[in-house]
Amino acid sequence: MNKFGPLIAANLRRRRGPPTGRWHLDEMVVKIGGKRMYLWRAVEDEGEVLDVLVQKRRNKDAAMNLLRKLLRNQGIHPETITTDKLSSYRAAAKILGLTSRHRPGGMRESNRVENSHLVIRRRERKQQKFKSQGSAQRFLASHSAVYNTFNIQPHLISRSTLRILRAQADRVWEAATVAA
């Protein structure tokens, strides 16, 4: 995963369409090498992971790092940014001039990003915790691109449509891994 993972992830991201303008941001606590770290995540309203950032702090500067990275890498400015009520988001949005787009909501508004943490918790258990901040960042960035490719919600579509979407995901995966 360390050797070809970032290359495959970059190929998958290149083939992905532009994200929607409604972003959900959240942070979660992870233990990395026995230390408490924060995993900052951005998810669009359709469930695709936009970006993942592992940081030591949960303050305004950490929120600024995530927002700057998102604005730089996504190529679009968001219509809305939904967060929990952490004041770091409000301070970072104020500095970046995004206060008109920032929606500090409760738990119900940030359910999209809260549910996307479950996949990471599952991977964390399988790997018996992450060993270092750098390896966690590399793995989670690569994992999010692969997850986005194969994240088809079968309960929302018919079987014939599901087969078509899975075949399309397999073709995208083949093209991304051949180039790596």
NUVEXZA-183678 format. One record per residue: x, y, z of N, C-alpha, C, O, CB in turn; residue in one letter. Coordinates in steps of 0.02 Angstrom, whole numbers, plus 50000, padded with zeros to 5 digits. Atoms other than C-alpha are relative to their C-alpha. Glycine has a CB too. Layout:
BEGIN
XYZXYZXYZXYZXYZA;...
//
This chain:
BEGIN
500414994050000500005000050000500435006350000500245011349970499545000050060M;499584994149997501435011950037500335001749933500445007549917500544999150052N;499644998850062502285009549869499545002449944499675007549913500354993649978K;500444998350055500835010049746499355003450021499005006149979499844993849962F;500634997149976499405016249855499905007349981499385009049953499974999450075G;500094992950019499705035049832499945001149925499575005549903500585004050026P;500044999350073499955032749645499324997949974499025001249931500554995849967L;500665002350020498355022749624499475005050023499015006449985499854993050030I;500494995249975497415035149733500005006449958499465009149944500175001850073A;499974994050043498025049749626499654998649934499305003049908500735002149989A;500335001750062497445040649469499244999750009498875001949965500264993349973N;500725000449987495735037249546499705006950009499165008349984499874995750062L;500264993149990495535055449601499965003849934499505007749923500455003850049R;500004996650064495975061449426499394998149958499125002249921500634998349961R;500575002550040494575050849351499325001850032498805001150000500044992549992R;500614998349965493295056749479499725006649976500105011249958500115000150075R;500314993850020492055070249433500075005250055500295003750110499274998949983G;499954994749949491975086849524499504998750057498964996050045499875006949968P;500455001049943491205086449698499425005049999499445010149964500395000550066P;500554995249992489585094749745500245005750045500785005250074499364996650030T;499804994249962489645111349833499804999950073499915004850109499735006149969G;500225000449930488925105449999500464995250037500454989150027499254997550004R;499495003749964490315099850115499814999250073499505003650102500675003449993W;500095001449929490235091950288500694998750030501064994450005499514994050012H;499345000849968491755093450403499914997450071499444999150105500395006750000L;500015002549932492125084150563500694997450018501114996349975499474994450007D;499375002749975493555077950670499844994450048499314994350079500435005450034E;500085005649954493775062050769500674998550032501195000050004499714993749964M;499405001749963495025056050897500244993149979499844988449976499885000450077V;499705006550014496205041950848500644999450042500985004450055500154999149924V;499375001349965497635034050944500514997749949500404992849913499914994650057K;499475001750047499215033650841500654999550039500895004550067500065005349942I;499395001049962500755026250920499915001550074500385003850107500565004249971G;500144998749930499925027951090499855007250016499705008950074500584997850041G;500144992949989499655046651067499325001849971499094998749923500555004449969K;500664997750023497995055551046500095005049943500425010149951499615003150059R;499964995650058497825063350874499295001149974498824997749995500464997049943M;500664998450027496395070750776500004998949924500445001249889499805007350016Y;500105001350071495795064850607499455004649976498875003749993499824992449987L;500484995250027494955079150515499784997549932500204995649891500325007249994W;500265002850062493815073750373499515004949968499165008650002499664993350012R;500494996250039492825082350237499654995249953499974991449917500345005849961A;500425004450041491395073350151499495004349964499235009149994499654994550044V;500524996250035490225079950018499324997150018499284991950051500114999849923E;500675002149979488345078150035499784993449970499294990649993499515005349981D;500175006550029488305062449926500424994450031500364988650010500115000249925E;499625005149964489515053350042500714998949976501064994750005499654993749996G;499305000850023491145054949944500475003750046500345009350066500085002449927E;499504996949957492665058450050500415004849958500715002949908500464994550033V;499624994950037493465074649992500735000050022501185000249980499695006950011L;499314999849976494995074750103500034997650072499544997750109500285007149994D;499865002549933495755067650261500655003250023501135003649984500044992150002V;499404996949974497035076250372500104997850072499664998850113499965007849994L;499845002249932497875068950528500445005450031500965007250005500374993050000V;499634994649966498455082350651500024998850075499614995050102499675006949984Q;499925001049928499025083450830499525004350041499385002750098500715001750021K;500414995349962497875097750880499295000549973499144998449917500325006850000R;500714999050018496035102150876499855007450013499445009050057499524995350041R;500084992849989496135121050862499895003649933499795000449881500625002850036N;500124995950060495915135350738500504998649945500324998249887500025007450019K;499485001250051497575131950650499884993449964499994992949904500695000150032D;500145006550030497105113750621499405000549952499424997649898499864994750054A;500584999050044495415118850550500195004049938499945002749883499435003650039A;499764996050057496285131750440500384995649951500294996249890500465005850024M;499635004650043497455118250373499534995949957499644995149897500464995450041N;500485004150037495985107350324499635004249948499585002149890499504996850048L;500374995950047494995121450244500435002449942500215002549884499695006050036L;499554997850054496495128150147500154994349951500154995249891500665002650029R;499865005850042496905110650084499404998449956499484996749897500194994050043K;500615001450039495105108050030499915005149944499785003249887499395000150045L;500094994850051494985124649939500514999549944500365000949886500035006950032L;499465000650050496645121649852499904993949955500014994449894500684999650034R;500015006350037496325103649798499344998649964499344994849916500144994450046N;500655001850029494465103249754499845003949937499475001449894499465001150050Q;500114996250062494465116749621499345003849999499215007549952500024995349943G;500624996249996492765123549674499935002950070500225000250118499384995649983I;500154997249934492175134549816499334997150021498884996349981499985007849999H;500615003349977490835126749924499405004850004499485010850015500114996950068P;500624996249989489025132449929499885000650075499755006050101499394996649965E;500075000149928488895127250111500524995450031500734990550000499294997850021T;499545004149962490075120250241499644998650066499555003150107500705003550012I;500355002049939489165110650378500494996950048500864992350029499414995149984T;499545002549949490125107450538499614998750064499025000350069500595004950012T;500305000349934489785103050717500125006850033500345011549999500314994150044D;499974993449969489805117150844500695001850029500745006150072499505000450055K;499334998449978491685117150871500185007149978500115008749919500514994849972L;499874993050016492225135350879500605000949954500685006349924500115003950064S;499424999650045493835131750781499785000949928500105004649890500444993850007S;500254999350069492815130150621499785007249987499925010049934499424995249988Y;500254993250008491985147050648500585004949993500565009449951499565002050060R;499424995550003493665155650680500374999249933500575004249903500484998650058A;499655001250064494465147550526499595002749941499865005649895500144992549990A;500434997550053492965151750416500015007749998499985010649944499284997550009A;499984992649997493045169850474500645002649967500625007549930499965002450074K;499364997850029494885171550426500004998949925500275003049888500594996150033I;500005001650072494605163250256499425003349962499375002549901499974992549991L;500564996650033493045173650219499444995349979499104996549929500255003649940G;500525005050016491855158750220499425000150050499044995350054500314993149997L;500524999949948490695164450360499304999749971498854997050003500075006250043T;500675000250029489225166650242499814992949978499224991449970499955004749940S;500135006950023489395148450186500034994950057499824989250048500514998049947R;499925004649943489745140850357499344999050036499005003850054500535002650049H;500615001849964488285131750439500194995650060500254989550053499514996249953R;499875004149941488685126250617499364996650022498915000050048500315004250057P;500615003649982487385112950647500114995250057500674994750084499734996249939G;499965005049947487025099750775500194993349971500474992849917499354999550039G;499835006850022487225081050761499624997949938499894994449895499874995150056M;500405002350056485825078750637500275002649933500264999049883499275002350010R;499744997250062486595090350507500664996849980500834996649921500085007550007E;499345002950016488295081950520499994992449999500514989250005500535002450049S;500045007350003487655064050509500384997049942500664991649948499274997949996N;499665002550059488405062050336500734998550016500984993149999499965005149942R;499295001049985490185064150399500084995450061500574991750064500345006750013V;499955004449942489865055350566499964992749979500334988550005499455001650051E;500065006950024489325039550474500604997849960500754991849957499374999249959N;499425002050039490845039950363500604998450044501104995650020500195005649951S;499475002049954491945037950518500014992550013500524989750030499935003850066H;500065007149985491325020150537500494995849960500774990949985499304997749989L;499545003850043492365013950391500725000550026501094995650025499965002749927V;499324999049974493945021350466500104996050065500634993050074500145007450012I;499955003849938493605013650637500084992549985500474989150019499375001150044R;499945007150018493394996650553500714998549975501004993549995499494998249945R;499325001050026495064998450460500515000550057501004996850059500165005249945R;499554999149943495905004450620500034993650042500574991650065499785006050043E;500015006349961495354988650712500364994449963500734990649993499284998050015R;499685005350039495924977350570500765000650002501124995550004499755000249927K;499274998950001497654985150571500305000250070500905001550076500155006549964Q;499774999549931497794984650762500315006950013500875007450037500514994550016Q;499824993049989497915003650770500515002449947500854998449915500295001150071K;499514997150044498955015450665500655001050039500645002250099499755006849971F;499354999849966500815016050703500315007050003500635008750053500484995349965K;499724993250000501315033850654499535004749963499095002649925500705000149967S;500434995050031500515050050598500074999949924499575000449888500165006950027Q;499875000150072501315049250425499694994049966499394994649913500735000249987G;500285006050032500805031350390499245000250002498924997849955500264993750035S;500734999449996499025034850449499755004849946499255003449913499785002550070A;500194995150050498935050150335500034996949930499574997649890500445006250003Q;499935003150066499585040450184499474994749988499164994549934500694996949993R;500495005350008498465025550213499295002849992498935000749947500034995350060F;500694997550001496875035550246499865004149937499305004049911499875004250061L;500094996350062497145046950095499904995149942499474996249899500605004649986A;500085005050052497355031749983499354996150008499004994849959500594995150000S;500615003749986495935022450066499385003949980498905001049955499964998250074H;500594996050017494725036950039499885000149924499305000049903500095007250025S;500095000150073495045037049851499714993349977499274993149934500675001349964A;500265006750018494735018249839499284999350024498864996749989500444994450031V;500685000249972493205019749952499515003849955498955001449943500005002950071Y;500444996050043492475033349840499844996349935499284996849909500335006749983N;500115003650063492685022249687499484994550008499054993549965500654997049975T;500435005849991491775007349760499415001350047499044996650063500404994350027F;500564998449955490525016349873499355000849961499155006349942500155006550040N;500645000150034488925011349787499494997850052499584992650083500004995249937I;500495001649948487415011349900499454995649971498974998049941499695006550030Q;500455004750034486494995649845499285000250023498834998249986500264993150010P;500694999849977484964998549950499595005649967498985005949975499995000950075H;500344994450032484545014149849499844998949926499475002849897500415006250008L;500085001050072484585006749673499804992849985499834988450028500665001849964I;500215006850021483954991749575500624995749986501174998349980499555000449937S;499455004750011485024976249546500335001249932500955000949927499754992850004R;499704999050067485264979849360500435006350000500975006449970499455000549946S;499604993949995485864997549398500624998750042501165001350026499585005750030T;499425001649957486994990749535500534996349960501134997849968499774995950060L;499515003750042487814978649412500365004849953500975004349943499654994449960R;499694995150045488124992949290500505004350037501055005550013499465004449965I;499564995649962488875004149424500624996250026501174999050028499635003150059L;499425004049977489984990149492500474998549942501084998549951499764993550032R;499585001250058490604986049317500395006449982500985006149964499574997749939A;499674993650013490995004449292500565001250051501105003550033499495005850001Q;499494999249948491935005049459500594995349987501174997249997499704998650069A;499465004650016492924989649407500435002549942501045001749942499724993149983D;499624997250057493414997949242500445005850023501025006450002499515002449944R;499604994449973493995013549335500594997350040501154999950034499565004650044V;499475003049961494995002749454500544996949955501134997849967499724994650047W;499525002950048495804993149310500435005349968501045004649964499634995949946E;499634994650033496295009249223500495003350049501055005050030499535005249971A;499574996849951497015016649384500584995650020501134998150031499595001950061A;499475004449979498025001249429500484998349944501074996949956499724993750029T;499565001350057498714998449254500505005749994501095004549981499604999349935V;499564994250007499425016049251500505000350057501045003350050499595006549999A;499534999949943500235013449422500534994849989500984994050030499644998650068A;
//
